[in-house]
Amino acid sequence: MSIYFIHVMQALLGFTLLSALWGKYPSLKATFLASFIGIWIGIGLFEFANLYLWDTTLKLYANGVIAVLLLLGWAVCLLPFKSVKLALIALLAISFGIEYGTLSRDFPLLKGALLDTLSIVSLGIVILSAGLLLLLYWLMTKVAEKIRPSVRNTAIALTTLFLLLDILGELGIALMRLGVLPTSTWLLSAVAKVLHYSAFFTYIYLAIIVVLSTLFLRQQPRKEPKETVGVIASRRIRATRAHLQKIFTCNIMIVLTMSAFILYYDLVASRPPTISTPTILEPVNGEFKIPMELLRDNDLHRFAYITDEGNKIRFFLLNRYKGKDAPVAVFDACMICGDMGYVKKGDELICISCNVRIFIPSVGKEGGCNPIPFPYQFDGKEIIFKLETILKGVNYFSEVVEKSVSDPVSGAKMINLKAPKTYVFGGKTYYFENNDTYEKFKENPERYVGTASESHWRAQGYQALGDVSK
């Protein structure tokens, strides 16, 4: 749910800070209305464009408008015309509203016809983030009034720079896709770096707020004894100091709250789930036997077999129904997404690669993002499957562990990951100590290893697996 907070911050924090630093407008109310209405117009325009598949074009134009307004903004805000300043704020608000619509496109607040608890909490987070930005704007206008003009102008320049970098990075990649800009190495590298580091710009805006608030606090008058300045002046000094300290404290609390949400998202919520460490199994008489008793906890039980070449083949077993023995055995890989694996949460199996949720009873069926099934037998007590069945899935996985292997031509021992040459035959990888043995094997593999049993590739689809129905 923190993603809703992040979207508001990414789209609007820089705009909020910049508009506060630009100076006084006709009134806080007029500025708020111009920004509030502008942002909602921008969101509405994006939703309308999204219905007719114009969202990408609208986003491109919005980024262009933001870039131009940011370049002109400093000069415009020096003008005495209040209406021009409000128009600038309104146009920027519309453009950043479109930016917010783009960021939040895949995360709608209302995911169904009913207003459920999750939607209410998500809406509350959006309202909280918007409220923090509004309060921050008001507080930063107070800060901007007190700090030195040179400091304020430096902060405006830095904020404008990072907003421009963010927008120009997005503009650059969009124009490259359209063929307007050449995809030269240096330009592509520059755009990629900007897009990569733009994730940290929110932290930079927060740092600017902290620095300005600290400098603002230093503007408080020194304490003077009553005997020196008089009772009335002393009270004024205390009141001024208390007022400045309250603004400073509020700013720091807002920054800490925002930082907590952003750090939680960056360090925890945005991280993909990781698979559990698989239990390494060895076959007995060419077979694997897993007791049904192990699966009755309805958890996902992950295993792996290390081939002679060091390939790590992962598979897992689980019971599909509570209170009923219905085991299923599948490779820990997907025909579509590859071998990042799956995790089980509640009654759902989640593909780590694409975050697709799979209904547990459907595990073992072919198609979609389901894990790749393989043939097995269930005698009521044990789930039994053959080593040759597992070996057929070796090419579904990319992980190779360090293992001692033999050159099939010379018989020399070596570490697989350090072998000078490798050759894939029959879906199996062979390792060679030098180029001579490699070339001999390549000319006539059957002479050294006989006829190979083919392992499968994901591109072959499910038909290569044989009958896996139960």
N, C-alpha and C positions, 0 to 999 in steps of 0.2 A: 504493500500500500504506500510505502514511502516514495514510489515512483511518481505519484501524483504531486507530491511536494517538490520533487526534483524538477518536474516539467515546468512548474510555475517559476522556480528559481532560475532555471536555465534560460527561460524565455524573457523574464521580466526584471530580474534583480539588477542587471546592468542598466537597463532603461530607467528603473526607479532611482538608482544612485545618480545617474547623469542628470535627470530632470530636476532632482533636488539641488544639485550643485550649480546648475545653470543660473540660479538666482530666483528672486521673487517674481511671481506672476500676479495678475490682478487680485487673486485671492486663492486661498487654499481650496475653497469650495469650487471655484471655477476650474482650477487645475485638476482637481479630483474628478469632476464631471467630464472634462475633456478626455482625461486618461481612461476613466471607467467606461464611458460610452464608446470611445475609440477602440479599446480592447475587445469589447463585445461585438462591435461592428466587424472587426478583424476576424474574430472567431466565427461569426455568422457568415462572412464572405467565404471563409475556408470551407465550412460545412456545405455551403451551396455549391462551391467549385468541386468539392469532393464527390457530390452526387453525379456530376456530369463529367468526372474524370479530368477536370481542369486544375486540380490541386497543385500539380507539379509546376504548371505554367504560372499560376498565381503566386506560388512560393518564390519562383524565380524573380517575378516582377517586384514582390514585396522586399526581397533582399536588395534589389537594385535601388528601390526607394529609400530603404534604411541607409544604404551606403551613401547616397547623395545627401540625405538629410543630416547624417552625422558629419559629413564634410562641411556642410553649410551651417550647421546648428550653432556653432560657437559665434560666428559672425552675426547670425540672425538674432541671437539672444542679447547681443550688445545693443541692438536697436531699441528705441524707446517705445515702439508700437506694441502695445499689449496684445492686440488681436493677432498680430503676426506670430508672437510667441505661443499663444494658445493654439493657433493653427498648426504650428510646427509640432507641438506636443500631441495634438490630436492625430496628425498623420503618422507620427512615429508610433503612437499607441495602436493605431489600426494595423500597421505593419508588424509590430511585435505581437499583436493578437493573432495574426496569421501564423507567425512563428510558433506561438503556443499551440494553435490548432494542429500544426504539422507534427509537433513533438508528441502530442497526446492522442493522435489519430488512432493508434492501435490499442489505446487503453481507455475506452469509454467508461464514464462514471456509471451509467445505467446499462447493465449487461443483459437485461431482459425486460419483460413487461411489468414485473413487480419490483418494488423498491425494497431490496433485501438489506440485511444488516451490513454486509460488505460495502454495498453502494452508499449507505448512509455514512459509514465511517470514512470512506474515500471522499465523499462530498465534504465532510467535516474537515478533512486534511487540506483540501483545496481552499476552503474558507479560511482556515487557520493561516495558510501560507499567504493568501491575499491580504488578510488582516495584518500580518507581520510586515508585509511590504508597505502597506498604507501607513502604519505607525512609523516605520523606518523612514519613509519619505518626509513625514512631518518633523521628525527629530533631526534628520540631516539638513533640512532647510534652516533649522536653528543653528546647527553646527556651521553651515556655510556662511551665516551672517557674522559669526564671531571670528573665524580664522582669518589669517592674512590673505589678501587677494592673490599673492604669488603662490601660496600653498593651494588655494582653491583652484586656480588655473592649472596648476600641475596635476591635481587630482582629476580635473575635467579632461586634460590631455590624455592621461593614462587610461581613464575609463573609456574615452572615445576610441583610443588606439585598440584596446582589446575587443571592444564591440565591433570595430571595423575588421579586425583580423578574423573574428568568428564569421562575420557575414561574407567577407571576401573569400574565405576558405570554401564556404558552401557555394558561393557564386562560381568560383573557379571550377570545382568538380562538376557542377551542373552544366556549365558552358563547354567543358571538355566532352561530356557525354553527348551534347548536341553538335559537336564538331566545330563550334565557334572558336574555341581556343585550341592551339596545337598541344598534343600530349607529349611535349618535349620532356626529357629526363629531369632537368633542373626545375621546371615548372610543376611537374607532377610531384616531385620530391618536396617542393616548398608547400604545395597545397596539402599533401599528406601530413606533413609535420604540423601545419596549422590546425587541421582537423583533429589530429591526435592530441595536441596540447590544449585545444579548446575546452576539453573536459575539466581543466584546472582553472579556467577563467573565473568560475564562480568563487573559488577560494581567493583569487586575487581581488575581486570586488569586496569580499568580506575583510580582507587584510587592509584595503584602502579605508574602509569604514572604521576599523579599529585605530589606524594611524591618525585619521582626521579627528576622531573622538578624543584621542589622547591629547592631540595638540589643542583641541577645543577646551579640554579640562585645564590646560595650562594657562588659559586666559582668565581664570578666576582670580579675583583680587586677593591680595595678601591679607592675612588676619592682622587687625590693628586693635590695640587695647582701647577701651572706652575712654580712658583718660586722655588719649592722644587725639582721637577723631571725634569724640562725642558719642552720646547714646544713639542718636538717630542714624548717624553714618555707620556706626558699628552694626546696628541691626540690618541696614541695607547691605553691608558687606556680607553678613552671615546669610541673608536671604539669597543674595546673588550666588554665593558659593554653593548653597544647598540646591538652588535651581540648576546650576551647571552640573553638579554631581549627579542629580537625578537623571538628567538627559544622558550623561555619560554612562551611568549604570544601566539605563534602559537600552541604550545602543549595544552595550556589551552583552546584555541578556539576550537580545534579539540575535546577535551574531552567534552566541553560544547555542541557541536553539536551532538556528539554521545549520550551523556546523554539525550538530548532533545528527540531524536528519540526513544531511549530505554524506557524512562519514559512514553512517549506518548503511546507507544505500551503496556507497562505493566499496566498503569493506565486507559487507555481509549480504545484503539483499540482492545485489547485482551479480554476485558470484554464482556460477552454475553449481548444482549439486555434484558431489563426487561419489563415485561408486565405492562400495566396501571392498576391502582386500579379499580377493578370492582364495579359497582353500585349494591348495595344489593337490591334485589326485594322481595316482598311478593305477593303471588297469591291472586286473588280476585275470590271467588267462585270456587276455584280449577283451575284457569286458569291465565296465564300470557298474557298480551296484550301489544304489542310494536307498537307505531304509525309509519307508513311508512315515515311520514314527517321527523322523526329523522334520518333515514338512507339515505336521499337524498344528504347528504354531502359526501357520498361514503367513510366515515371513518369506522374504526372498532369500534363497540360499545360493550363493555364488561360488562357483568352482572354476578351476583352470587346469589345463594339461599343458606341460612344456614338451614340445616335440624334440626329437633328437637334434634338430637344427637350431633350437632355441626359440622357436615361435611359440608365443603364449596364446592358447586358444581358450577363451572364456565362455562359460555357459552357466545357466542357472536353472533351478527347479523351484517350483512353488505349488501350493495347493490352491486350486481355483475357487473352492467353496468351503465355507466354514461348516463344520459338523458333518462333512462328507468327504470321503477320499476321492479326489479328482486331481491327481498330479499332472503336471505338464513340464516338459524339458525343452529348452530352447537355447540357441546361441545368444550370447550377450551382445548382439549386433543387429543392425537394421539394414534391409536391402536398399533403403533410400538414404539414410543418414550416416551409415558407417558404424564404427566400433566404439563410439564414446560410451555406450552402455545405457543401462536403465536403473532407476531407483523406484522403490515402492513406497507410496504414501497413502495410508488408509486403504481404500478399495480401488486405488488407481495405480497403474504402472506408468511412469513418466520417462519419456525419451529425453535424455540429457541434451542431445544435439538440438532438437527443435521444440522441446517442451510440450509435445503432444501428450495428452492424457489418454490412457488406454484402459478400458474396462477389464478388470482382472479375468472374468469368465471368457473373454475373447482371446486371451493369450494362448498361443499355440495355433492360431489360424493364420493363413497366409494373407498377405496384402497390406497395403497402407504402411504405417510405421510400426507394425507389430514386430516383435523380435523374431528372428529366423528360426522356424521349428526344425526339428530333426526326428527321425524315427526312434522309438523306444518301446519297451514292453513293460507292462505293469501286472504283476502276478498277485496283487492284493497285499503284499508285504514289502516288495522292493521294486524300484524303477531300474530297469536294466537297459543299457545301450552299449554298443560295440565301440572299440577304439577306432576302427576304420570309419565309423560314422563321424566321430569327432574330428578325425584327420581331414575329412572332406571339407571342413569349415576353416582350414588353416588360412586361406586367403581372405577370409572376412576380417582378419585382424592384422594390425600393423606393428604391434609390440613384439620386439625381439629381445630376449635376455641373454646375457653372456653365458656361453656354454662351450665345452670342449667338443669339437667335431673332427671328422676324419675326411681327408681328401679321398674321394672315391677311386681315383686313379693310382695314386702312390701309397695311400694308406697313412700318410703323415698326419699327426695330430696338430691342431691349432685351435685358437679361440675364434669362434664364428664371427664376432664383431671386428676382428682384426685381420680376417682373411683378405689377401690381395685381390682375389677374383671370386665371383659368385655366378651361378647359372641356374635358371629355373627350368626344370623338366618335369612334365606331368604334374604341374602345380606344386612341386616340391623344390626347395632351394638347396643347392649343393655348393660346397666351399672348396677352394683350391689354393694350394700353397704357392703356385707360380703360374705364369702364362702358358708354359708347355703342357702341364696337366690339364689346364683349362681348355686348350685347343684340342687335345686328344679326346676329352670327354664330349666336347661340342660336336666333333665329327661323327661319333657313334656312341650316344649315351647308353643304348641298350646293352652294349658290350660290358659295361661296368655296373649297371644297376638293374638290368632286365627291363621288362615292360612296366612302366609306372602306372599306378592307379591315379586317375585324374582327381585333383582337388577342385573345388568349385570357386567361381568368382561371382561377385554380386551381380555383375552384368549378365550372367547366365539366367538369373531369375530363379523362381522356386521349382521350375520343372526339373532342374538338375538334382534336386534333393531326394527324389523318390517319394514313396507314400509315407506321409507323416500323420495321417488322420488316425484318430483314436475313437 
